Amino acid sequence: MNEFTRFTFYPVTGWHIGPLSDHRALVLQFGYLDPTASREHPPQETLFFGLTIEMAKELVSNLSDQIDYVEKNGAKH
């Protein structure tokens, strides 16, 4: 079993992100492909998610750590 068959994942096609008016927060929405839909089906969009500035900074840090890991260790076949 390879990593892609352990769980269903939804490839991200893009995102919208911006400040939440009158708050120290951001909103984030992802576009994604539904792996169970036909290839002709257009990308879907999530609801808008709210993140505090602290959460957004932690997300950036976590993403950076994971990018560094993948770049150093390469793809495993």
N, C-alpha and C positions, 0 to 999 in steps of 0.2 A: 504494500500500500504506500503510495507516495503522499506527500503533504497535501496535495490538491484534492485527494479523495477522503481525507479525514473529516472534513466539514464543508458545508456549502458557503462560498464567499461571493460577494457581489463586487465586481470590479468597479472602481470609482472612475467616472468619466470627467469629472470637474467639480467645482464648488463655487459657492457664493459666500462671501464673508464680509462683515462690516460692523461698525459700532452700533450698539443698541442705544438709541436716543435717550438722553437724560439718565443714563446709567453708566457705571464703570464696568461695562460688559460688552461682549461681542455676540453676534449671531452667526451661525454657520449652517449652511445647507449643502448637502452632497448630491451630485448627480451620479447615478449608478446604472449598471446593466443587471437585469434580472436573469440569472443563468437558466431559469426554467421557462423563460419566454422565448418565442420564436426570434430568429435573427432580425426579422423585419420590425420587431417591436422597438419603439424609440426608448432612449434612456429614461429612467424614472428619476424622481427627485424625492429626497427625504423631507420631513418637516424641518422647520428651522430650530436649531438647537442653540440654547443660550449658554455662554461660558463667561465666568468672571474673568477679569484680567489675570488673576493668579492662576486659574485653571488653564487659560490660554498659554501662559508662559510655561507651565508644566507640560502641556501638550507639545509645545515646540521643543522643549528639552528631551522629552521621551522620543519624539520623532527623530531628532538629531542623533540620539544614542542608537536607535535601531538602524538608521542609515549608516552610521559609522560601523556597526557590527556587520551589516550585509556587505559593505564595501571592503572590509578587511577579510571577511571569511568567504566571500564569493558565493555563488549558487551551488547548492549541493545536488548532485544528480543521483 
